[in-house]
Amino acid sequence: MSTKFGHCFIFSAPSGCGKSTIVKRLCEMDSKLVTSVSTTTRPKRFDEIEGQHYYFVSEIEFDTMVVNDEFLEHATVFKHRYGTRREQVKSMLQNGFDVLFDIDWQGARTVKQRAANVVSFFLIPPSLEELKRRLSTRGQDSLTSVEYRMSQATDELTHYDEFDYVIVNDDLGRACDLVHTCINWIRRGERYSVPSIHGLMKKMLKPAT
């Protein structure tokens, strides 16, 4: 067992901001980064592998895990339930790994309350127009689903100031490199200064006229 306890790095973002892709790339770049595999009631997609992408369970099984306090955090996202298993995370941290969490802002709040060494990242698009374009062209969502995800994104963006770092994903490679730089500074006990996003957030959160 490692004598150095790892960090918890939270990644949250509206759907379509590249969060899952960035988390995957970070793990490919850095052998000390690992992901927490969430448990979900969502139906398994054809290309997903049990235990690698998610642990797939029924509503009844999920309820039992909640009652038994097996989750570090759990939340309902787009009508499906997701949870992070406490013992899985504890084991990885005790072995010196830094654990990446791909969770929503609700889960981020809970992890911050219940775990130590937590640093949070919030990924945002360069504009709402670009976010809608990404959702429309990725081939996973109907027009109705895109509109629903856009309405959810507007709400999610209002929580940006709850996070330690806010990163604009206007270029996947640059965003990934910036996040990795932040992580390396954090490991040294320092904070890396990222570009201010307050002007961009003010524009995106401005009420429609």
N, CA, C and O of each residue as an XYZ file, in Angstrom:
836
protein
N       0.838     -1.199      0.000
C       0.000      0.000      0.000
C       0.873      1.250      0.000
O       1.881      1.295      0.706
N       0.507      2.254     -0.774
C       1.262      3.494     -0.836
C       1.098      4.274      0.462
O       0.046      4.222      1.098
N       2.165      5.011      0.857
C       2.075      5.858      2.048
C       1.489      7.222      1.712
O       1.177      7.996      2.616
N       1.338      7.524      0.442
C       0.785      8.806      0.016
C      -0.662      8.629     -0.412
O      -0.958      7.887     -1.349
N      -1.561      9.316      0.283
C      -2.986      9.233     -0.019
C      -3.290     10.088     -1.238
O      -2.813     11.218     -1.341
N      -4.081      9.556     -2.162
C      -4.363     10.266     -3.403
C      -5.374     11.389     -3.258
O      -5.978     11.580     -2.203
N      -5.544     12.137     -4.361
C      -6.529     13.213     -4.442
C      -7.809     12.715     -5.108
O      -7.801     11.740     -5.859
N      -8.885     13.393     -4.821
C     -10.143     13.217     -5.552
C     -10.297     14.408     -6.492
O     -10.409     15.546     -6.036
N     -10.302     14.157     -7.791
C     -10.488     15.216     -8.780
C     -11.867     15.062     -9.416
O     -12.137     14.088    -10.119
N     -12.723     16.028     -9.159
C     -14.090     15.996     -9.671
C     -14.159     16.715    -11.013
O     -13.578     17.785    -11.190
N     -14.881     16.106    -11.958
C     -15.135     16.737    -13.253
C     -16.635     16.784    -13.496
O     -17.309     15.755    -13.538
N     -17.140     18.001    -13.654
C     -18.556     18.200    -13.951
C     -18.674     19.115    -15.157
O     -17.780     19.912    -15.442
N     -19.797     18.988    -15.864
C     -20.021     19.806    -17.054
C     -21.410     19.535    -17.597
O     -21.972     18.465    -17.361
N     -21.965     20.487    -18.317
C     -23.197     20.190    -19.060
C     -22.919     19.118    -20.110
O     -21.795     18.999    -20.597
N     -23.933     18.346    -20.455
C     -23.797     17.323    -21.486
C     -23.326     17.953    -22.791
O     -23.871     18.965    -23.231
N     -22.295     17.341    -23.419
C     -21.779     17.848    -24.679
C     -20.516     18.673    -24.553
O     -20.006     19.177    -25.553
N     -19.998     18.821    -23.328
C     -18.798     19.642    -23.117
C     -17.498     18.840    -23.159
O     -16.422     19.405    -22.959
N     -17.580     17.543    -23.413
C     -16.369     16.738    -23.555
C     -15.800     16.207    -22.257
O     -14.645     15.783    -22.215
N     -16.584     16.224    -21.209
C     -16.101     15.799    -19.888
C     -15.573     14.365    -19.890
O     -14.454     14.116    -19.440
N     -16.362     13.431    -20.388
C     -15.960     12.020    -20.364
C     -14.725     11.777    -21.220
O     -13.869     10.966    -20.867
N     -14.634     12.480    -22.347
C     -13.470     12.332    -23.225
C     -12.212     12.845    -22.548
O     -11.159     12.214    -22.637
N     -12.308     13.986    -21.871
C     -11.151     14.547    -21.177
C     -10.708     13.633    -20.039
O      -9.510     13.416    -19.856
N     -11.647     13.100    -19.277
C     -11.308     12.173    -18.194
C     -10.577     10.947    -18.750
O      -9.587     10.494    -18.174
N     -11.066     10.420    -19.860
C     -10.425      9.260    -20.483
C      -9.006      9.592    -20.937
O      -8.083      8.808    -20.712
N      -8.828     10.744    -21.571
C      -7.500     11.138    -22.056
C      -6.524     11.351    -20.907
O      -5.352     10.987    -21.009
N      -7.001     11.940    -19.817
C      -6.130     12.168    -18.668
C      -5.589     10.849    -18.125
O      -4.417     10.762    -17.759
N      -6.428      9.834    -18.073
C      -5.995      8.520    -17.590
C      -4.990      7.882    -18.540
O      -4.109      7.140    -18.105
N      -5.116      8.166    -19.831
C      -4.166      7.652    -20.813
C      -2.825      8.376    -20.711
O      -1.780      7.793    -21.000
N      -2.854      9.650    -20.297
C      -1.650     10.467    -20.187
C      -0.862     10.189    -18.913
O       0.359     10.345    -18.893
N      -1.547      9.780    -17.855
C      -0.950      9.761    -16.515
C      -1.341      8.466    -15.795
O      -2.515      8.241    -15.501
N      -0.356      7.627    -15.519
C      -0.633      6.310    -14.932
C      -1.105      6.380    -13.482
O      -1.600      5.387    -12.951
N      -0.961      7.532    -12.835
C      -1.416      7.676    -11.452
C      -2.851      8.181    -11.365
O      -3.379      8.366    -10.269
N      -3.484      8.406    -12.515
C      -4.880      8.833    -12.548
C      -5.765      7.648    -12.906
O      -5.498      6.933    -13.872
N      -6.810      7.447    -12.131
C      -7.773      6.376    -12.398
C      -9.184      6.942    -12.253
O      -9.390      7.955    -11.584
N     -10.139      6.288    -12.877
C     -11.520      6.755    -12.783
C     -12.322      5.896    -11.814
O     -12.086      4.696    -11.671
N     -13.260      6.535    -11.163
C     -14.227      5.784    -10.368
C     -15.318      5.321    -11.325
O     -15.870      6.129    -12.071
N     -15.629      4.048    -11.312
C     -16.657      3.504    -12.196
C     -18.006      3.620    -11.494
O     -18.220      3.006    -10.449
N     -18.904      4.399    -12.063
C     -20.200      4.645    -11.439
C     -21.137      3.448    -11.575
O     -21.033      2.655    -12.511
N     -22.039      3.341    -10.632
C     -23.134      2.374    -10.688
C     -24.366      3.110    -11.193
O     -24.648      4.221    -10.743
N     -25.107      2.507    -12.124
C     -26.244      3.216    -12.712
C     -27.428      2.289    -12.989
O     -27.279      1.082    -13.176
N     -28.595      2.901    -13.007
C     -29.815      2.184    -13.408
C     -30.099      2.388    -14.891
O     -31.085      1.868    -15.413
N     -29.234      3.146    -15.575
C     -29.437      3.390    -17.009
C     -29.240      2.103    -17.802
O     -28.367      1.303    -17.464
N     -30.033      1.887    -18.849
C     -29.833      0.703    -19.693
C     -28.443      0.687    -20.318
O     -27.909      1.733    -20.687
N     -27.871     -0.478    -20.431
C     -26.538     -0.647    -21.010
C     -26.593     -0.445    -22.516
O     -27.445     -1.015    -23.199
N     -25.665      0.384    -23.034
C     -25.551      0.584    -24.476
C     -24.736     -0.554    -25.089
O     -23.996     -1.247    -24.391
N     -24.881     -0.738    -26.396
C     -24.295     -1.913    -27.059
C     -22.780     -1.975    -26.937
O     -22.210     -3.066    -26.926
N     -22.110     -0.813    -26.843
C     -20.648     -0.798    -26.831
C     -20.067     -0.657    -25.423
O     -18.860     -0.467    -25.273
N     -20.897     -0.745    -24.408
C     -20.417     -0.565    -23.041
C     -20.098     -1.904    -22.379
O     -20.756     -2.915    -22.625
N     -19.066     -1.880    -21.530
C     -18.598     -3.086    -20.851
C     -18.867     -2.955    -19.355
O     -18.484     -1.967    -18.729
N     -19.527     -3.957    -18.793
C     -19.818     -3.991    -17.357
C     -18.527     -3.919    -16.547
O     -17.601     -4.700    -16.768
N     -18.474     -2.971    -15.604
C     -17.307     -2.821    -14.754
C     -16.231     -1.925    -15.328
O     -15.325     -1.507    -14.607
N     -16.316     -1.623    -16.611
C     -15.353     -0.716    -17.237
C     -15.976      0.658    -17.462
O     -15.384      1.683    -17.123
N     -17.166      0.667    -18.032
C     -17.865      1.933    -18.238
C     -18.782      2.253    -17.059
O     -18.774      3.370    -16.542
N     -19.553      1.285    -16.650
C     -20.467      1.413    -15.510
C     -20.701      0.043    -14.891
O     -20.390     -0.990    -15.484
N     -21.256      0.059    -13.680
C     -21.869     -1.133    -13.103
C     -23.370     -0.939    -13.280
O     -23.934      0.029    -12.770
N     -24.014     -1.844    -13.992
C     -25.433     -1.698    -14.315
C     -26.274     -2.506    -13.325
O     -26.080     -3.711    -13.163
N     -27.210     -1.820    -12.670
C     -28.049     -2.480    -11.665
C     -29.505     -2.073    -11.864
O     -29.808     -1.117    -12.578
N     -30.392     -2.814    -11.222
C     -31.818     -2.491    -11.265
C     -32.138     -1.405    -10.239
O     -31.309     -1.080     -9.388
N     -33.337     -0.853    -10.326
C     -33.774      0.144     -9.348
C     -33.771     -0.442     -7.935
O     -33.371      0.223     -6.979
N     -34.219     -1.692     -7.814
C     -34.268     -2.335     -6.498
C     -32.860     -2.511     -5.923
O     -32.626     -2.257     -4.742
N     -31.924     -2.951     -6.776
C     -30.540     -3.112     -6.326
C     -29.948     -1.774     -5.903
O     -29.229     -1.693     -4.907
N     -30.253     -0.726     -6.662
C     -29.738      0.604     -6.341
C     -30.294      1.064     -4.996
O     -29.560      1.593     -4.162
N     -31.598      0.859     -4.791
C     -32.225      1.238     -3.521
C     -31.551      0.543     -2.344
O     -31.319      1.154     -1.301
N     -31.239     -0.735     -2.520
C     -30.585     -1.499     -1.456
C     -29.214     -0.921     -1.132
O     -28.833     -0.835      0.035
N     -28.476     -0.527     -2.159
C     -27.153      0.059     -1.953
C     -27.250      1.400     -1.234
O     -26.394      1.730     -0.414
N     -28.285      2.168     -1.538
C     -28.497      3.442     -0.843
C     -28.779      3.195      0.637
O     -28.195      3.845      1.504
N     -29.676      2.254      0.917
C     -30.033      1.920      2.304
C     -28.803      1.451      3.085
O     -28.655      1.765      4.266
N     -27.930      0.704      2.423
C     -26.721      0.177      3.064
C     -25.575      1.189      3.099
O     -24.474      0.867      3.544
N     -25.836      2.413      2.630
C     -24.846      3.499      2.627
C     -23.563      3.102      1.892
O     -22.456      3.380      2.354
N     -23.732      2.448      0.743
C     -22.583      1.998     -0.044
C     -22.036      3.083     -0.965
O     -20.949      2.930     -1.522
N     -22.771      4.171     -1.130
C     -22.358      5.213     -2.066
C     -21.697      6.393     -1.356
O     -22.146      6.839     -0.300
N     -20.629      6.880     -1.958
C     -20.036      8.143     -1.527
C     -20.957      9.286     -1.926
O     -21.124     10.257     -1.188
N     -21.552      9.153     -3.110
C     -22.549     10.110     -3.596
C     -23.451      9.391     -4.578
O     -23.058      8.403     -5.198
N     -24.674      9.903     -4.712
C     -25.562      9.387     -5.754
C     -26.555     10.476     -6.128
O     -26.902     11.327     -5.309
N     -27.009     10.439     -7.379
C     -27.917     11.471     -7.876
C     -28.704     10.926     -9.058
O     -28.343      9.908     -9.648
N     -29.777     11.617     -9.390
C     -30.571     11.298    -10.573
C     -30.238     12.298    -11.669
O     -30.349     13.508    -11.473
N     -29.828     11.782    -12.829
C     -29.438     12.627    -13.958
C     -30.163     12.140    -15.205
O     -30.040     10.973    -15.579
N     -30.917     13.023    -15.848
C     -31.680     12.655    -17.045
C     -32.508     11.383    -16.816
O     -32.523     10.470    -17.642
N     -33.188     11.355    -15.676
C     -34.157     10.313    -15.318
C     -33.537      8.965    -14.941
O     -34.254      7.988    -14.726
N     -32.206      8.913    -14.861
C     -31.542      7.684    -14.427
C     -30.689      7.983    -13.196
O     -30.266      9.119    -12.984
N     -30.445      6.968    -12.399
C     -29.713      7.139    -11.151
C     -28.259      6.678    -11.300
O     -27.968      5.675    -11.951
N     -27.361      7.440    -10.679
C     -25.931      7.158    -10.742
C     -25.350      7.267     -9.335
O     -25.755      8.132     -8.558
N     -24.413      6.402     -9.012
C     -23.779      6.458     -7.704
C     -22.322      6.043     -7.765
O     -21.924      5.268     -8.635
N     -21.520      6.566     -6.828
C     -20.102      6.235     -6.721
C     -19.887      5.377     -5.483
O     -20.200      5.800     -4.370
N     -19.355      4.175     -5.670
C     -19.179      3.249     -4.549
C     -18.029      3.685     -3.642
O     -16.901      3.889     -4.092
N     -18.344      3.821     -2.367
C     -17.392      4.334     -1.388
C     -16.125      3.471     -1.271
O     -15.015      4.002     -1.293
N     -16.284      2.156     -1.148
C     -15.137      1.272     -0.920
C     -14.196      1.236     -2.117
O     -12.981      1.122     -1.952
N     -14.751      1.333     -3.315
C     -13.925      1.351     -4.523
C     -12.988      2.555     -4.502
O     -11.793      2.431     -4.773
N     -13.544      3.717     -4.177
C     -12.751      4.949     -4.135
C     -11.710      4.880     -3.022
O     -10.551      5.241     -3.226
N     -12.121      4.422     -1.857
C     -11.214      4.334     -0.709
C      -9.999      3.476     -1.031
O      -8.875      3.835     -0.680
N     -10.213      2.348     -1.695
C      -9.118      1.442     -2.036
C      -8.120      2.103     -2.983
O      -6.909      1.982     -2.793
N      -8.622      2.801     -3.999
C      -7.729      3.453     -4.965
C      -6.932      4.574     -4.313
O      -5.740      4.721     -4.583
N      -7.572      5.364     -3.460
C      -6.881      6.458     -2.779
C      -5.804      5.934     -1.845
O      -4.712      6.498     -1.779
N      -6.098      4.863     -1.127
C      -5.129      4.292     -0.191
C      -3.914      3.719     -0.903
O      -2.841      3.603     -0.310
N      -4.078      3.362     -2.165
C      -2.963      2.839     -2.956
C      -2.225      3.935     -3.718
O      -1.409      3.648     -4.594
N      -2.514      5.192     -3.381
C      -1.758      6.313     -3.925
C      -2.225      6.845     -5.255
O      -1.567      7.706     -5.839
N      -3.350      6.352     -5.753
C      -3.875      6.849     -7.019
C      -4.713      8.105     -6.789
O      -5.335      8.273     -5.741
N      -4.715      8.974     -7.784
C      -5.634     10.106     -7.806
C      -6.872      9.658     -8.572
O      -6.771      9.161     -9.694
N      -8.031      9.837     -7.967
C      -9.273      9.315     -8.536
C     -10.051     10.428     -9.225
O     -10.293     11.485     -8.643
N     -10.441     10.177    -10.478
C     -11.222     11.136    -11.249
C     -12.699     10.769    -11.171
O     -13.078      9.621    -11.404
N     -13.519     11.748    -10.842
C     -14.964     11.554    -10.740
C     -15.653     12.264    -11.901
O     -15.484     13.470    -12.082
N     -16.413     11.533    -12.672
C     -17.214     12.090    -13.771
C     -18.650     12.170    -13.255
O     -19.444     11.253    -13.466
N     -18.978     13.280    -12.571
C     -20.268     13.397    -11.892
C     -20.862     14.785    -12.108
O     -20.178     15.693    -12.580
N     -22.137     14.945    -11.763
C     -22.787     16.240    -11.935
C     -22.549     17.115    -10.707
O     -21.923     16.683     -9.739
N     -23.055     18.355    -10.755
C     -22.796     19.313     -9.684
C     -23.392     18.858     -8.349
O     -22.861     19.187     -7.288
N     -24.492     18.103     -8.399
C     -25.074     17.597     -7.152
C     -24.113     16.623     -6.473
O     -23.869     16.701     -5.269
N     -23.573     15.702     -7.278
C     -22.609     14.745     -6.752
C     -21.344     15.420     -6.266
O     -20.750     15.002     -5.272
N     -20.929     16.475     -6.973
C     -19.729     17.215     -6.580
C     -19.892     17.796     -5.178
O     -18.971     17.733     -4.364
N     -21.047     18.352     -4.906
C     -21.313     18.900     -3.573
C     -21.153     17.831     -2.495
O     -20.539     18.065     -1.454
N     -21.714     16.660     -2.763
C     -21.693     15.586     -1.769
C     -20.284     15.066     -1.531
O     -19.886     14.850     -0.387
N     -19.520     14.862     -2.616
C     -18.151     14.359     -2.467
C     -17.312     15.347     -1.663
O     -16.510     14.936     -0.825
N     -17.486     16.641     -1.908
C     -16.738     17.651     -1.158
C     -17.045     17.573      0.334
O     -16.173     17.819      1.168
N     -18.277     17.232      0.663
C     -18.682     17.141      2.065
C     -18.188     15.863      2.734
O     -17.979     15.836      3.947
N     -18.000     14.798      1.944
C     -17.770     13.478      2.534
C     -16.369     12.913      2.303
O     -16.050     11.838      2.811
N     -15.537     13.613      1.551
C     -14.195     13.097      1.258
C     -13.146     14.184      1.486
O     -13.459     15.374      1.532
N     -11.893     13.745      1.629
C     -10.773     14.666      1.817
C      -9.990     14.806      0.513
O     -10.175     14.025     -0.421
N      -9.113     15.812      0.460
C      -8.248     16.037     -0.709
C      -9.054     16.146     -2.000
O      -8.702     15.530     -3.006
N     -10.126     16.922     -1.977
C     -11.004     17.059     -3.139
C     -10.727     18.374     -3.863
O     -10.690     19.439     -3.247
N     -10.533     18.285     -5.180
C     -10.398     19.467     -6.037
C     -11.363     19.290     -7.198
O     -11.434     18.216     -7.796
N     -12.104     20.344     -7.515
C     -13.168     20.211     -8.521
C     -12.901     21.053     -9.765
O     -12.412     22.180     -9.688
N     -13.237     20.467    -10.912
C     -13.125     21.137    -12.212
C     -14.510     21.194    -12.856
O     -15.264     20.222    -12.824
N     -14.827     22.337    -13.433
C     -16.075     22.484    -14.174
C     -15.719     22.864    -15.601
O     -15.050     23.872    -15.829
N     -16.161     22.068    -16.558
C     -15.868     22.309    -17.970
C     -17.045     23.019    -18.615
O     -18.199     22.643    -18.406
N     -16.751     24.047    -19.398
C     -17.810     24.801    -20.065
C     -17.512     24.915    -21.560
O     -16.355     24.813    -21.969
N     -18.541     25.124    -22.375
C     -18.334     25.317    -23.816
C     -17.931     26.764    -24.089
O     -18.122     27.624    -23.228
N     -17.375     27.051    -25.269
C     -17.044     28.444    -25.599
C     -18.275     29.314    -25.794
O     -18.194     30.538    -25.695
N     -19.422     28.687    -26.073
C     -20.683     29.419    -26.234
C     -21.832     28.420    -26.178
O     -21.629     27.220    -26.362
N     -23.030     28.915    -25.925
C     -24.203     28.042    -25.941
C     -24.502     27.558    -27.354
O     -24.998     26.448    -27.548
N     -24.198     28.399    -28.339
C     -24.408     28.008    -29.736
C     -23.529     26.820    -30.107
O     -23.969     25.900    -30.797
N     -22.274     26.851    -29.638
C     -21.360     25.739    -29.916
C     -21.804     24.476    -29.183
O     -21.682     23.371    -29.712
N     -22.315     24.640    -27.978
C     -22.801     23.478    -27.240
C     -23.963     22.820    -27.975
O     -24.014     21.596    -28.089
N     -24.882     23.617    -28.467
C     -26.025     23.066    -29.198
C     -25.564     22.369    -30.473
O     -26.104     21.327    -30.844
N     -24.564     22.946    -31.144
C     -24.028     22.314    -32.360
C     -23.435     20.951    -32.032
O     -23.665     19.985    -32.760
N     -22.677     20.860    -30.947
C     -22.066     19.589    -30.559
C     -23.127     18.538    -30.245
O     -23.016     17.389    -30.672
N     -24.145     18.931    -29.506
C     -25.208     17.991    -29.155
C     -25.965     17.519    -30.391
O     -26.370     16.361    -30.482
N     -26.149     18.430    -31.337
C     -26.935     18.114    -32.535
C     -26.187     17.219    -33.505
O     -26.801     16.472    -34.267
N     -24.842     17.294    -33.478
C     -24.052     16.567    -34.478
C     -23.422     15.276    -33.959
O     -22.820     14.536    -34.737
N     -23.547     14.991    -32.670
C     -22.899     13.775    -32.161
C     -23.727     12.516    -32.393
O     -23.240     11.409    -32.163
N     -24.965     12.668    -32.845
C     -25.774     11.528    -33.259
C     -26.366     10.690    -32.155
O     -26.786      9.560    -32.403
N     -26.414     11.208    -30.939
C     -26.954     10.434    -29.818
C     -28.332     10.907    -29.381
O     -29.027     10.201    -28.650
N     -28.736     12.104    -29.824
C     -29.938     12.715    -29.268
C     -30.917     13.162    -30.344
O     -30.522     13.629    -31.413
N     -32.199     13.009    -30.040
C     -33.250     13.548    -30.904
C     -33.318     15.058    -30.709
O     -32.702     15.600    -29.792
N     -34.064     15.730    -31.568
C     -34.221     17.179    -31.445
C     -34.809     17.540    -30.082
O     -34.386     18.506    -29.448
N     -35.789     16.750    -29.643
C     -36.405     17.000    -28.335
C     -35.390     16.829    -27.210
O     -35.365     17.611    -26.259
N     -34.551     15.797    -27.330
C     -33.528     15.544    -26.320
C     -32.488     16.657    -26.293
O     -32.030     17.057    -25.222
N     -32.114     17.156    -27.469
C     -31.151     18.261    -27.540
C     -31.703     19.484    -26.822
O     -30.993     20.128    -26.050
N     -32.962     19.804    -27.075
C     -33.570     20.972    -26.435
C     -33.630     20.783    -24.921
O     -33.405     21.730    -24.167
N     -33.932     19.572    -24.478
C     -33.983     19.298    -23.042
C     -32.596     19.440    -22.417
O     -32.450     20.031    -21.347
N     -31.586     18.900    -23.086
C     -30.224     18.996    -22.566
C     -29.740     20.443    -22.536
O     -28.988     20.827    -21.640
N     -30.164     21.245    -23.507
C     -29.795     22.660    -23.513
C     -30.437     23.394    -22.335
O     -29.799     24.239    -21.706
N     -31.680     23.076    -22.039
C     -32.340     23.722    -20.896
C     -31.669     23.311    -19.586
O     -31.527     24.122    -18.670
N     -31.257     22.041    -19.505
C     -30.538     21.569    -18.324
C     -29.173     22.232    -18.212
O     -28.717     22.552    -17.114
N     -28.518     22.437    -19.364
C     -27.192     23.059    -19.376
C     -27.240     24.463    -18.795
O     -26.345     24.860    -18.049
N     -28.273     25.211    -19.133
C     -28.407     26.573    -18.625
C     -28.457     26.575    -17.105
O     -27.860     27.434    -16.456
N     -29.174     25.607    -16.541
C     -29.237     25.494    -15.077
C     -27.894     25.055    -14.502
O     -27.438     25.606    -13.501
N     -27.261     24.068    -15.128
C     -25.983     23.565    -14.630
C     -24.912     24.648    -14.628
O     -24.093     24.709    -13.710
N     -24.910     25.499    -15.643
C     -23.897     26.547    -15.744
C     -23.966     27.540    -14.590
O     -22.962     28.169    -14.255
N     -25.134     27.687    -13.979
C     -25.262     28.630    -12.863
C     -24.478     28.172    -11.635
O     -24.280     28.950    -10.702
N     -24.035     26.923    -11.630
C     -23.295     26.385    -10.480
C     -21.782     26.467    -10.670
O     -21.033     25.896     -9.877
N     -21.322     27.164    -11.706
C     -19.892     27.178    -12.026
C     -19.035     27.695    -10.879
O     -17.902     27.249    -10.698
N     -19.577     28.647    -10.094
C     -18.766     29.250     -9.039
C     -18.615     28.358     -7.804
O     -17.979     28.759     -6.829
N     -19.188     27.163     -7.837
C     -19.000     26.204     -6.748
C     -17.737     25.359     -6.945
O     -17.377     24.558     -6.083
N     -17.066     25.549     -8.096
C     -15.924     24.700     -8.448
C     -14.603     25.446     -8.293
O     -14.550     26.672     -8.384
N     -13.533     24.679     -8.055
C     -12.215     25.272     -7.846
C     -11.608     25.802     -9.138
O     -10.945     26.839     -9.138
N     -11.834     25.091    -10.235
C     -11.318     25.505    -11.541
C     -12.445     25.436    -12.567
O     -13.225     24.484    -12.582
N     -12.522     26.449    -13.418
C     -13.473     26.433    -14.532
C     -12.659     26.506    -15.816
O     -11.902     27.453    -16.024
N     -12.816     25.508    -16.671
C     -12.008     25.360    -17.881
C     -12.903     25.430    -19.114
O     -13.907     24.724    -19.201
N     -12.532     26.285    -20.068
C     -13.272     26.377    -21.328
C     -12.747     25.307    -22.285
O     -11.556     25.279    -22.595
N     -13.625     24.437    -22.748
C     -13.221     23.410    -23.717
C     -13.568     23.896    -25.126
O     -14.563     23.483    -25.721
N     -12.711     24.791    -25.640
C     -12.868     25.225    -27.029
C     -11.990     24.399    -27.955
O     -12.201     24.383    -29.168
N     -11.010     23.715    -27.389
C     -10.147     22.787    -28.124
C      -9.815     21.647    -27.165
O      -9.252     21.881    -26.096
N     -10.157     20.426    -27.537
C     -10.038     19.285    -26.631
C      -8.611     19.077    -26.140
O      -8.390     18.850    -24.951
N      -7.646     19.152    -27.044
C      -6.251     18.938    -26.670
C      -5.747     19.985    -25.702
O      -5.093     19.658    -24.711
N      -6.051     21.262    -25.986
C      -5.607     22.342    -25.106
C      -6.269     22.240    -23.733
O      -5.616     22.429    -22.707
N      -7.565     21.941    -23.723
C      -8.282     21.829    -22.451
C      -7.704     20.700    -21.605
O      -7.529     20.847    -20.396
N      -7.413     19.584    -22.245
C      -6.858     18.432    -21.534
C      -5.480     18.757    -20.962
O      -5.186     18.413    -19.817
N      -4.640     19.415    -21.750
C      -3.302     19.797    -21.283
C      -3.391     20.775    -20.113
O      -2.617     20.677    -19.160
N      -4.332     21.717    -20.183
C      -4.490     22.694    -19.109
C      -4.919     22.012    -17.811
O      -4.398     22.322    -16.740
N      -5.856     21.097    -17.909
C      -6.303     20.366    -16.716
C      -5.151     19.559    -16.123
O      -4.974     19.532    -14.905
N      -4.372     18.904    -16.973
C      -3.254     18.092    -16.474
C      -2.209     18.962    -15.796
O      -1.616     18.558    -14.795
N      -1.979     20.151    -16.334
C      -1.060     21.092    -15.696
C      -1.565     21.471    -14.310
O      -0.797     21.498    -13.349
N      -2.854     21.761    -14.210
C      -3.452     22.087    -12.910
C      -3.261     20.943    -11.920
O      -2.914     21.169    -10.760
N      -3.487     19.718    -12.379
C      -3.352     18.547    -11.510
C      -1.920     18.411    -10.993
O      -1.712     18.130     -9.813
N      -0.935     18.607    -11.866
C       0.457     18.482    -11.446
C       0.837     19.552    -10.428
O       1.606     19.281     -9.505
N       0.313     20.753    -10.583
C       0.560     21.808     -9.594
C      -0.094     21.449     -8.264
O       0.502     21.635     -7.203
N      -1.307     20.940     -8.324
C      -2.020     20.554     -7.100
C      -1.247     19.477     -6.345
O      -1.177     19.507     -5.117
N      -0.673     18.538     -7.067
C       0.122     17.477     -6.435
C       1.313     18.045     -5.667
O       1.773     17.445     -4.695
N       1.810     19.203     -6.103
C       2.932     19.858     -5.415
C       2.448     20.807     -4.320
O       3.249     21.483     -3.674
N       1.138     20.851     -4.119
C       0.590     21.734     -3.094
C       0.453     23.164     -3.538
O       0.395     24.067     -2.703
N       0.400     23.398     -4.853
C       0.292     24.750     -5.398
C      -0.982     24.881     -6.241
O      -1.639     23.892     -6.568
N      -1.304     26.121     -6.578
C      -2.473     26.372     -7.424
C      -2.026     27.019     -8.727
O      -1.295     28.009     -8.713
N      -2.459     26.467     -9.843
C      -2.158     27.028    -11.159
C      -3.241     28.035    -11.528
O      -4.431     27.766    -11.364
N      -2.823     29.191    -12.023
C      -3.767     30.253    -12.378
C      -4.271     30.052    -13.806
O      -3.492     30.092    -14.759
N      -5.581     29.836    -13.945
C      -6.185     29.648    -15.268
C      -6.843     30.948    -15.712
O      -7.155     31.794    -14.875
N      -7.060     31.122    -17.025
C      -7.685     32.355    -17.524
C      -9.067     32.595    -16.911
O      -9.824     31.655    -16.667
N      -9.377     33.859    -16.670
C     -10.675     34.224    -16.096
C     -11.806     33.918    -17.082
O     -11.658     34.121    -18.287
N     -12.918     33.435    -16.569
C     -14.073     33.093    -17.410
C     -15.314     33.922    -17.042
O     -16.409     33.659    -17.539
N     -15.137     34.916    -16.175
C     -16.310     35.641    -15.673
C     -17.058     36.373    -16.784
O     -18.289     36.405    -16.788
N     -16.323     36.958    -17.721
C     -16.980     37.643    -18.834
C     -17.778     36.682    -19.696
O     -18.903     36.983    -20.095
N     -17.193     35.519    -19.985
C     -17.870     34.503    -20.796
C     -19.102     33.977    -20.074
O     -20.153     33.811    -20.693
N     -18.992     33.711    -18.780
C     -20.133     33.200    -18.027
C     -21.254     34.229    -17.967
O     -22.429     33.874    -18.059
N     -20.901     35.484    -17.815
C     -21.915     36.542    -17.778
C     -22.691     36.580    -19.085
O     -23.905     36.781    -19.092
N     -21.978     36.383    -20.195
C     -22.627     36.386    -21.509
C     -23.539     35.176    -21.667
O     -24.662     35.308    -22.152
N     -23.062     33.984    -21.257
C     -23.853     32.767    -21.440
C     -25.075     32.725    -20.527
O     -26.102     32.144    -20.879
N     -24.959     33.340    -19.361
C     -26.061     33.304    -18.397
C     -26.990     34.506    -18.508
O     -27.937     34.640    -17.732
N     -26.720     35.376    -19.472
C     -27.575     36.548    -19.679
C     -28.956     36.094    -20.142
O     -29.051     35.312    -21.089
N     -30.031     36.562    -19.503
C     -31.382     36.149    -19.903
C     -31.666     36.476    -21.361
O     -31.272     37.534    -21.852
N     -32.351     35.567    -22.056
C     -32.705     35.791    -23.460
C     -33.693     36.943    -23.564
O     -34.571     37.104    -22.716
N     -33.537     37.745    -24.617
C     -34.438     38.890    -24.817
C     -35.308     38.657    -26.034
O     -36.135     39.503    -26.373
